Amino acid sequence: MGIPAMQTLDISAFLKKHQLPEQYAQEVESWFLPIIQDIVKQQKVANKPIIVGINGTQGSGKSTLADLLVFFFQQQYQLNAIALSIDDFYLTYQQRQDLAKTIHPLMATRGVPGTHDVSLANETLRQLIGNEGNVLIPRFNKSIDDRHPESEWDEVIAPMDIIILEGWCLGAEAQEGSELLSAVNDLEVNEDAQGVWRNYVNQQLLNVYPPLFQQVDRWIMLQAPSFECVFKWRLEQEHKLRDKLSKQGQLTDNKVMDDVAVGRFIKFYQRITECLLKTLPAKVDYLLTLDENRVIQQFSQPKSK
């Protein structure tokens, strides 16, 4: 059986749901459809569930791409697919407060390796692949900086054909100890002068995260032109969240960040993001190079070379 052409699938509802411009449909046809078709072929040949990892900086479009892939896999190919974000596996607010007391105060802030419940992520993937029946999917509420109670988690029917896992630090590797000696920004200079925080994060990448990353069968990277773009993109995300909560009447007593807080927040990500931008592109299956406006400029398949 051949792969159906994209024009058989109307994506107008998808564009409306995600508030995407009409030209996004052209990007789908030009850049994403070949990836979708290739992944479908791999899944059919493997005849087993496969995991697709998406790496990209904050605001690069990871979540939108993950949802798009699921949309196509479900609607066009009738495959059982789900999108997961590593963000939904953050430790609870209280767990991070405990780490702040026992490891380093900066561990209270979600984001870096060490602030995720990797065991929960691994167990969720195991259930999605190996179980038959209902599986609970953890969800994190960024507006209150805490995990939703289990009673509010999503529920899906396993096993899955394709699992999309997206996250800013997916595929990150530990640095050499000598690389940790020099601070990369004023956050590390002023609040981690002894390097305790960055060394703990690095040890997490060395010892805890590899089993999670090694489960990925196909890698996609949305490559930002530089770390400098991240502030602008992350700011847009926070403004959208603020607008959404405001419309829902839920803006009171929340933890949506203002512009100054966003500027500080992204410094937590700088070291690993800059390392990823240098080292990961050569290791992924599908590389989408973005410009400062998140417009795709180039597509390549580094691992196939």
Helices and strands as residue ranges (DSSP letters): G 6-8, H 12-17, H 23-27, I 28-32, H 33-46, E 50-56, H 62-75, E 81-85, G 86-89, H 93-102, G 105-108, H 118-130, E 133-137, E 140-141, E 146-147, G 150-152, E 154-158, E 162-167, G 177-180, H 186-191, H 196-207, H 210-213, E 218-223, H 228-247, H 259-265, G 266-268, H 270-279, G 281-283, E 286-290, E 296-300, G 302-304
